[in-house]
Amino acid sequence: MTKSSAKLFQCIKNAVLRGKVVWQKHALQRMIERGISRKEVKKGIMNGKVIENYFDDKPFPSLLVAYLEDLKPLHIVVSYSEEEEKCYVITAYRPGRNHFEDDLCTRRIQ
């Protein structure tokens, strides 16, 4: 994780602690389909690790966070608005070995 990833991730965690989370419609739809709760996503953000960063994403830079401590691994794409001091949950899913190596953090080369 680069220094700027670490700073962005800390801002996202602080927003979660303050309850400043915006759930994108797409994220909520996918979470329902995949049986993933808001509580689980928040836990994943607070206890996960950044595995990819997307600083050029618009309208805000985003991160891919992996939470692998539970029996059901979780990936969360989350972004942060400095101006609003809010984090935006873009999507959440269960990583599979068809797209990730056995560590569920390293993308397979297609």
C-alpha positions as CSV (number, residue, x, y, z in Angstrom):
1,M,0.0,0.0,0.0
2,T,1.5,3.3,-1.0
3,K,1.6,6.2,1.4
4,S,-1.3,7.9,-0.5
5,S,-3.3,4.7,-0.3
6,A,-2.7,4.5,3.4
7,K,-3.9,8.1,3.9
8,L,-7.0,7.6,1.7
9,F,-7.8,4.3,3.5
10,Q,-7.6,6.1,6.9
11,C,-10.0,8.8,5.7
12,I,-12.4,6.1,4.6
13,K,-12.2,4.3,7.9
14,N,-12.8,7.6,9.8
15,A,-15.9,8.2,7.6
16,V,-17.2,4.8,8.5
17,L,-16.6,5.4,12.2
18,R,-18.5,8.7,11.9
19,G,-21.4,7.0,10.1
20,K,-20.7,9.0,6.9
21,V,-21.2,6.1,4.4
22,V,-23.1,6.5,1.2
23,W,-24.4,3.2,-0.2
24,Q,-24.5,3.3,-4.0
25,K,-27.7,1.8,-5.5
26,H,-25.6,-0.7,-7.5
27,A,-23.7,-1.8,-4.3
28,L,-26.9,-2.4,-2.4
29,Q,-28.5,-4.4,-5.3
30,R,-25.4,-6.6,-5.6
31,M,-25.0,-7.0,-1.9
32,I,-28.6,-8.3,-1.7
33,E,-28.0,-10.7,-4.6
34,R,-24.8,-11.9,-3.0
35,G,-26.0,-12.2,0.6
36,I,-23.7,-9.5,1.9
37,S,-24.8,-7.2,4.8
38,R,-24.0,-3.6,5.4
39,K,-22.5,-4.7,8.8
40,E,-20.2,-7.1,7.0
41,V,-19.0,-4.5,4.6
42,K,-18.3,-2.0,7.4
43,K,-16.4,-4.7,9.3
44,G,-14.5,-5.5,6.1
45,I,-13.5,-1.9,5.6
46,M,-12.4,-1.5,9.2
47,N,-10.4,-4.7,9.3
48,G,-9.4,-5.3,5.7
49,K,-6.3,-4.3,3.7
50,V,-6.0,-2.4,0.5
51,I,-5.0,-4.6,-2.4
52,E,-5.5,-2.2,-5.4
53,N,-5.9,1.6,-5.7
54,Y,-7.7,3.5,-8.5
55,F,-6.6,7.0,-8.0
56,D,-7.9,8.1,-11.4
57,D,-11.5,7.0,-10.7
58,K,-14.1,9.7,-11.1
59,P,-15.7,11.4,-9.3
60,F,-13.4,10.3,-6.5
61,P,-10.4,8.0,-6.1
62,S,-11.2,4.5,-4.9
63,L,-9.6,1.5,-3.3
64,L,-10.2,-2.3,-3.5
65,V,-10.2,-3.6,0.0
66,A,-9.9,-7.3,0.9
67,Y,-11.2,-8.8,4.1
68,L,-10.2,-12.4,4.5
69,E,-10.5,-13.1,8.2
70,D,-14.0,-14.7,8.1
71,L,-15.1,-17.9,6.5
72,K,-16.5,-15.9,3.6
73,P,-13.8,-13.6,2.1
74,L,-15.0,-10.2,0.9
75,H,-13.8,-7.6,-1.5
76,I,-15.1,-4.0,-1.3
77,V,-14.6,-1.2,-3.7
78,V,-14.9,2.1,-1.8
79,S,-14.2,5.7,-2.7
80,Y,-13.9,8.9,-0.6
81,S,-15.0,12.5,-1.1
82,E,-12.7,14.9,0.7
83,E,-15.1,17.8,0.3
84,E,-18.0,15.9,1.9
85,E,-15.8,13.7,4.2
86,K,-17.9,10.7,3.1
87,C,-17.0,7.3,1.8
88,Y,-19.0,5.7,-1.0
89,V,-19.4,2.0,-1.2
90,I,-19.3,1.2,-4.9
91,T,-19.7,-2.6,-4.7
92,A,-18.9,-5.7,-2.6
93,Y,-18.4,-9.3,-3.7
94,R,-17.0,-12.6,-2.8
95,P,-13.7,-13.0,-4.6
96,G,-13.2,-16.2,-6.6
97,R,-10.1,-18.1,-7.8
98,N,-11.1,-17.6,-11.4
99,H,-10.1,-13.9,-11.1
100,F,-7.7,-14.1,-8.1
101,E,-4.7,-16.2,-7.1
102,D,-5.1,-18.5,-4.0
103,D,-4.3,-15.6,-1.7
104,L,-7.5,-13.9,-3.0
105,C,-5.6,-10.7,-3.2
106,T,-3.5,-11.1,-6.4
107,R,-5.3,-10.8,-9.7
108,R,-4.8,-13.6,-12.1
109,I,-3.2,-12.6,-15.4
110,Q,-5.8,-13.4,-18.1
